[in-house]
Amino acid sequence: MSHMSEGFESDNRHSMLHSVAYVAFQELATRISHRNTGHQSGDPVCDRMLARIATDENLHMVFYRNLLKAAFELAPDLTMQAVRDVVVNFRMPGHGIPGFERAAAQMAIGEVYNMRIHHDDVLQPVLRFLKIMEIEGLGPEGRKAQEELGLFMGGLDSEASKFDEKLAARKARMAARAAGA
């Protein structure tokens, strides 16, 4: 409750472009998280409610994603740098809530939201829509940000694969225990 009463201050106070880039990804992340939470709840009412919220989050994402695309037309280098900064340093808005790290770990194990989901279902769709790696005509700083973004995404994919392997091994151990019980 303290998080709600004290308010939330974004990590992305660098510029308006950082704010737009952040919400383009954050709205999709929130959509995915809400939708997966509803599915995992096992409660049809909860699932429908969170599906409705997820629909709204998706509309927000489309708006900000399109705004971000327009920003690339006006200031491609600065926008590329903002996207790189946001993607590399992305954190969900709830990160300041006491106990968030534990809850995030539980959500990762429960496949509500984890590195694979973040890479495949949040970052990749927005980056693909923006054709981020195909943007040409960038200056030196924009090209550097584009290259760094590509390297980061490759590294995140590798980390997500390691997480997937650990999660599969954990599930196998749990299944073996359940079968032996």
C-alpha positions, 0 to 999 in steps of 0.5 A, a space after each residue: 500500500 505504501 507504494 501506491 500512496 507514495 507514488 511511482 517515479 519512473 527510472 526514465 526521466 532522461 527525456 520525453 523519448 525515454 518516457 515514450 520508449 519505456 511505456 511502449 514496452 511497459 504497456 505490453 509487458 503489463 498486458 502479457 503479465 495480466 493476461 498470463 496471471 488471469 490464465 494461471 489463476 484458474 478462476 474464470 471471473 479473474 481470467 475475464 477481468 484480467 483479459 479486459 485489463 490486458 485489452 486496455 493495456 494493449 491499446 495503450 501499447 499500440 498508441 505509444 509504439 506508434 508514437 515511438 515509430 513517429 519519433 524515429 522519423 523526427 529524431 532517429 539517433 536520439 530515439 535509437 539511444 532512448 530505445 537502447 537505454 530503456 531495453 537494456 535497463 528495463 524494470 517493471 513499475 512495481 520494482 520498488 514494492 517491498 517483496 517485489 524480487 520474491 514475487 518476480 521470481 515466483 512469476 518467472 517460475 510460474 511462467 507469468 512473466 520471465 526472461 523468455 516472455 520478456 524477450 519473445 513477447 515484449 521486446 521482440 514484437 515492438 522492436 520488430 514492428 519498429 524494424 529497429 535493426 533495419 533503420 539506416 541513415 543513423 549517425 555514429 551515436 545512433 549506429 552505436 546504440 543500434 549495435 548495442 541493442 542487437 548485442 543486448 538482445 542476443 545476450 538476453 536470448 542466451 540468458 533466457 535459454 539458460 533460464 528455460 533449461 533450469 525451469 525445465 529441469 525443475 519441472 522434471 524434478 517436481 514431476 519425478 517427485 510427484 510420480 514417486 510419492 
